[in-house]
Amino acid sequence: MIRRWMAILLSVSLCIGMLTGCMGLQPEEEKDTGRMQIVATDFAPYDFARHAASGAADVTMLLAPGEEAHSYEPTPRDMLKIQNCDVFVYTGGESEEWVSDILDDLDQQITVVRLMDCVELYEEEAVEGMEAEEHEHEHDEEEEYDEHVWTAPANAIKITKALGKAFEKADPKHKAVYQENTESYTEQLRELDQAFWDVVDHAKRKTLIFGDRFPLRYFVEEYGLTYYAAFPGCASDTEPSAKTVAFLIDKVKEEKIPVVFHTELSNQQMTDTICEDTGAVKREFHACHNITKEQFEQGLGYLDFMWENVEVLKEALN
């Protein structure tokens, strides 16, 4: 791990030298708009940041639209963007262990917001029937927490408020803009939260089935739902055993579950298999890990996908 990061950091140093010594991109060009520069690792922190900072700052997402979030590693250009930003926003957790190495190497102070510091955390879990993975950790004594904190709208509210406060401190001349943006966006998130509660409060059942990874621990904990799924949210494996498939098929039949979910950008093969065997309907539940290039260009965000989730949740619980 240390050897790999030394090589990456060396390549960044060389890259910076090359960029500053020719007619190509200059580091200061990242800030030539005169506005505060915010860099976010992936879609959820990016989308919250762009709403809280709208009209006052520039927000960049490192993860390319359509790219797998869990396997992302920063390029030298990405690391240069972090080096030259004013505010850096990331989720934290196992998928972003690389961040600490980069932040330790920065030669200037920037404002850093870690989403996992904004909310109460849950440890990762493996429920009945799920294929859990073995993880290797450098520090065995550290607990492994689920990193998908944004999936509960109540957490999204806390995160947005924390971002607004951070932006105010980093760019006080636009404090009023950040406050207005934060208030407006959190009000929309409260409406979303209430819509989910309305669905759950009037539902016939409380169980969800995912023929996929399950990155929605915070969501189900918030609304008192139970779930069964093939893999934990950050699993690298996507090929379930016959035992796991059989378990989920039996659970759908036993509880007469009408909908089997998959998440965005997945291959959907296991969900298809379960639906074909049970007659259940396949639906996407968007976890807002990432979006397609087309969706990104359309400006779609967390609220758009979560409102779609309201409708499919209603179908799944009734």
N, C-alpha and C positions, 0 to 999 in steps of 0.2 A: 504493500500500500504506500509506504513512505517513498520507496524507490520510484514508483509510478508517478507520484505527485511531484517529486523533484524533477522528473523529466518533463512533465507538463508545464511546471512553473518556469523551467529553463526555456521551453519553447515560447512561452508568453513573453519572456524578457527579450528573446531574439526578435519576436514578432513586433514588439513595441519599438525596438530599435530600428527595424526595417521600415516600419510605418512612419516614424518620425524623421527618417533620413532620406525620404524620397518625395515625389510629387503625389503620392497616393493619399490614403486616409490619414489625417492627423488626429491625435487623441483629442485635441480641443474641438474638433469638428463635431464631436458628440454633443457639445453644448452650445453650438453656434446659434441656436434659436433664442438664447437669452432666457429661456425658461428652465425651471428645475427639471432635472433628468431623473426619472424613476425607472429602475430595471426590476422586473419580476421574473422568477424562474419559469413558471408555467401558468396555465390558463386561469385557475381560480384566483391566485393572488393578483395576476394581471388585471382581471376583470373588476375585482373590488377596487384596485388602485385607480383604474381609469375612471371609474365613477366618482370616487372621492376627490380625484385631482382634475376633473374635467374643466377645461378652460384656463387652467393655471400652470399645468406642467405637461411634459411629454412622458409617455409611458411606453416602455419596450418590453416585449415578452421574448425570453431566450429560447424556449421550446418552440420548434416550428409547428404550425398547425398540421394535424394529422400524425405527428410523431408520437411514439410510445413514451409516456412520461417516466415510467420506472427505469427505462434503460438509457435515458438521456445522460450525456456527459458533456461538459462545456468545451467548446472549441477555444483556441487562443483569442479569436475575435470576441467571443462571448465574455471571456475573462477580462478583456480590455474594456468592454462595456461596463462591467462591474467596477473596474478600477476607476473609471471616469464618471460614474453616476453620483448623484447627490443622495438618493435613497435607494436601498436595495431591499426587496421584499421576497421572501421565500417561505416555504411551508415548514421545512424541517423534517426530521425523521430519517429512516434508513435510506430512502431514495435520494436524499440530498446530503449525504455525509460529506460529499466533496466540498460543500460550502465552507466549512470551518477552516479548511486548508487555505482557501482563497482569501478569506477574511483576515486570517492571521498574517498573510503576506502583503496586505495592502499597505502602501506607504503614505496614505492619507486617511483622515477620518471621514466616514460616511455614516448616514443614519441607516440603521438596519432594523427591519421588522420581521420577526419570525412568527408565522401564524399560530404555531403550536404553543407560543407563549401567551396567546390572547384568550385561551379558553381552558376549561377543565378537560383533562385528557383521560382516555380509556386505553387500557392495555389491549394489545392485539389478542384475539381469541380464535379458537378453532371449535366450531359448534359440531354437534352430532352429524356424522356423514361427510364432513368436510375433510379434504386432503390437506393436512398441514405440512408446511415445509420445515426442514431443518435449517436454522440460520447460524452462521458463524459470526461471533462478535469479538471485537478487540477487547472489550471490557465486559466480562461475563456478569458482573454485578449490576450492570445497567438494565433497567426494565425496558422492554420494547413497546412503545406506545403506537397506537393506530394514528397514522399521519393525516387521514382524510377528514380533517376537522371542519372543513367548509360545508360538508354535505347537509348539515342541519342549519336551516335558515336562522335559528336563534344564535348559532355560532357565527354565521355570516354577519349578523348585526354587530356582535362584539368585535369581530375582525375589522369591519369597516370603520367603526368608531376609533379603534386603535390606530388605523391608518390615517384617519383624519387628523388626529392629535399629532402624529409623527410628522405629517406634512406641514401642519401649522408651525411646529417648532423649527423645521428645516427651512421653511419659506414664509416667515411671519408677515411679509407684505401682502400675501394673498390669503391670510387667515380667514377673512370673511367668506371667500369663495369656497375654501375647504369645509367650513362649517355649514354653509348652505347646501353644498353637494352631499355631505354626510347625512344631514337631516333628511333631505329628499330621498336619498337612496335607502336609508334605514327604514323610512316609512313604507316604501315599496316592499322591503323585505318583511316587515311586520304583517302586511297584507297577505303575502305569500305564506308566511307561517300560519296565519289564521285559516287560510284555505286548506292547508294540510290537516290542521286540527279538525276542521269541519268534516273532512273526508273520514278521518279516523274515528271520530265520535259517532258517526252514523254508519259505520261499516259492519258487515255481517261476520267478518273474520279478521284476524290480526296477524296472519302468517304470510310471508313473502317467500317465493322460490326463485333463486338465481342459478341458471345453468352456466355459471361464469364465475369470475372473481367477485368478491363482495367488498367494495370499498365504502359501504354505507352504514358502518357501525354507529356513527354519531346520529345519523338520521333515525334509525330504528330505536335507539336509546331515547331520543327526544320524544318520540310519539308512542312509545310503549308497544312496539311491534316485535314479533319474533321472525326468524328467518332461517332458511337452509340454503346452502350454496356449495359450489364445487370447490372453491379455493378462497383463501383469505385475500384481502384487497391488494396486497403487494406481491402475490405469488408470481414467480417467474414461470412456473409450469402452467401449461394450458391444455394438457392432454390428461383428462381424468381417467381413473381406473374404471373397470366394469362395475366394481363394487359401488363406487360413488354414483355412477349413472343409475344403477339399479335402485339405490337408496332414494335418490331424488324422484325417480319415476314412481316408486311406491308411495312416497310422501304426497305427491300430487294426486294420485288416485285415492289414497286414504282420506285426505282432507278435501277432496273435490276442488282443488285449486284451479281457478279458471285461466290464470295467466302465469307464464314463466318468463322471467326477465333475462335480458343480457344488457351489458353496459356498452357505451359508445366505443367504436373503433375495435370491437372484438370480432373474432371469426364466427361466432354464433353457432358453431357446429353442435356443441353439446345441447344448447337450447333447442335447436332443431330436432335433435334426437328425442329429447324428452317430450316435446310437443307432438311429434309424430306418433309416439307410443301412447300418449295419454289423451290426445284431443284438445289439450290446452292451447291457448293463443300465445304467440310470441310477441313480446313488446320490449322496447328499449326503455330502460330507466337511466337517464343521463346523470352520471356522477360528476360531470364537469372537470374531469382530468384534463381533457383537451378537446378540441373541435376540429372539424375539417377545414381545409383551406377556403372552401366556398363559404362556409358558415362564418369564418373569421372575416372574410372580405365583406360579408353582409352586415357585419357589426353585431352579430348575435352574441348574447351574453348569458350569464348565470340565471337571471330572471326568466329569460325566454325558455331555457331548457327546464327549469324547475316548474314553471307553469305547465309545461307539457307533462312533467312527472305527476302533477296533481291529477290530471285526467287519467293517466294510466294506472295510478294508484287506486283511484276510485273503481276502475274496472277490475283490478286485481283483488280488492277486498270485498267485493259484492257478487 
